[in-house]
Each structure stands twice: as structure tokens, then as C-alpha cells.
Amino acid sequence: MKLIVDGRTVFATTGGTEFDAARPAIVFLHGAGFDRTAWRLQTRWFAHHGRAVLAVDFPAHGWSDGPALDSIPAMADWTARLIEAAGLKQAALVGHSMGALVALDCAARHGDRVRALGLCGVASEMPVHPEMLESAKANTVKVQELMTFWGMGNALHKGGMVSPGLWLRRESLAVLAGNEPGVIHTDLAACNAYKDAPARAAAVKCPTVFVLGDGDLMTPAAKAKSLVTAIAGSTAVTIPDCGHFMMVERPDETLEALKSRV
């Protein structure tokens, strides 16, 4: 499905059903350097159980037009305009990593547009190692290798992927390698610079669930505690034997956690 936001084409998948704006909607937001395909295992269930689903490519990612947006607030404002462009009054936002920061910021500042939140692999701050930023800026493959190595839970380094035929590390490297020069650096720099998550969390009024991995080295579950506390009535689900990419590493557990709120 194609949408027009700010005069540029945005691509989104709908979970295998025709998009119906009259249904309760969920917008899925991917992490740094990735695209809509991260959510394919969750979007299909929601789309076939009464939801209108949009798993979007941020600008300059996947099949969406560029340029990339250079800050979390800019992406959050863009998300609010995307909801409007889709013909929706409001939507639940489910975000992963960078996308979770975007969802949080959008819910805090555009609360009338957001009915619920699912925040996956998020932390109160998401600093990026200087070596990763340097590699991303130079457009070398090292940043891609580090993102996949540190992002993937320890169990997945040994095999045992629950989705038959899916090699998570190789797939992740392929998606990251498909980015235009500068896109990964723009994303990582935006995450590194964003310090507003605690204040934004305090302003969130909608139902919220955190989905965290107990083996997440990029956004450790303990680093989300202050955000969970700040959002009144929020819940947190910590998935065992899971790293940063819970929607692919532990798709069933991630789905169950999200079903409770979005």
C-alpha cells in the first residue's frame, strides 16, 4: 500500500488483508536501519483479527522515498501526519528500538492521534557506541555486523530459530546492506541524541505495554524501568532467552504481549 506524506511516497504493508480505515488501526514502526518486514509475523495476526494494519517504511527506508528524518521528534511528527494521511482519526503505535522512541514521542505530543502503545526493545536512553557511529558515517559494513551481533540474543547465535527456514542474522545483514549511504548513521545519531524519553513517558496517557528481552544487550530491560514507572498503568513483559529483536526471535511471545493492549 502506498500513502503520500509531505508530498513523498510512503510504503506500508497491511498484513495480507485490504486496509480498512473503519477498523481499529495499528501502525508498526521499525528500528534503525530496518524496514517494515521486521513485523511480518505480528501484522498478519492482527490484520486477520479485526485490525487495520500498517507496517510502514520510514522515509528513505525500504520502499519509501527519502530523505531520512534526522531526529526522533521529526519522525514522531511525521508519524502523526502518516496517521492522518491514512484516513485515520487515531491508531495504536507499536514500535521497536528507534521506532519505540518515535512511538513514545508521538503519543506524548500527539495524544489525540494515539490510542495505545506497544514499546519493544526500548530504554530511557539509547546511546550508540562511537565505533558504530563512525562506521555508519563512513558507510562500512562493520556497523551492520555489530548491530546484528549485539542485537541478536545469545540463544540465536547457537541456532534454534522458531520460524522454519529463517536465518535471522543473515536476513538482518541483508536488510541493513540495502540502505543508501548515510541512512543508518542518521538513524543511529537520532537515537544517540534523544534524551527526552523520560519526560515524554510522563506525558503519555494511553494504555501501554513494554515488550523487553531478558538478554537484550542493546537496550537492556533494566534500562526501561524508569519509563514503565513513568507511564501510569503501563505493563511490562520480559521475554526469556530473548535479545533485541524480539518480534523475530520470539514472535509468539511478542504477539501475546501486544494483544493485551493494542
C-alpha positions, 0 to 999 in steps of 0.5 A: 500500500502506498500513502503520500506524506509531505508530498513523498511516497510512503510504503506500508504493508497491511498484513495480507488483508485490504486496509480498512480505515473503519477498523481499529488501526495499528501502525508498526514502526521499525528500528534503525536501519530496518524496514517494515518486514521486521513485523511480518509475523505480528501484522498478519495476526492482527490484520486477520483479527479485526485490525487495520494494519500498517507496517510502514517504511520510514522515509528513505527506508525500504520502499519509501522515498527519502530523505531520512528524518534526522531526529526522533521528534521529526519522525514522531511528527511525521508519524502523526501526519502518516496517521492522518494521511491514512484516513485515520482519526487515531491508531495504536503505535507499536514500535521497536528500538528507534521506532519505540522512541518515535512511538513514545514521542508521538503519543506524548505530543500527539495524544489525540492521534494515539490510542495505545502503545506497544514499546519493544526493545526500548530504554530511557536512553539509547546511546550508540557506541562511537565505533558504530557511529563512525562506521555508519558515517563512513558507510562500512559494513562493520556497523551492520555486523555489530548491530546484528551481533549485539542485537541478536540474543545469545540463544540465536547465535547457537541456532534454534530459530522458531520460524522454519527456514529463517536465518535471522542474522543473515536476513538482518545483514541483508536488510541493513546492506540495502540502505543508501549511504548515510541512512543508518548513521542518521538513524543511529545519531537520532537515537544517540541524541534523544534524551527526552524519553523520560519526560515524554513517558510522563506525558503519555496517557494511553494504555501501554505495554513494554515488550523487553528481552531478558538478554537484550544487550542493546537496550537492556530491560533494566534500562526501561524501568524508569519509563514503565514507572513513568507511564501510569498503568503501563505493563511490562513483559520480559521475554526469556532467552530473548535479545533485541529483536524480539518480534523475530526471535520470539514472535509468539511471545511478542504477539501475546504481549501486544494483544493485551493492549493494542 
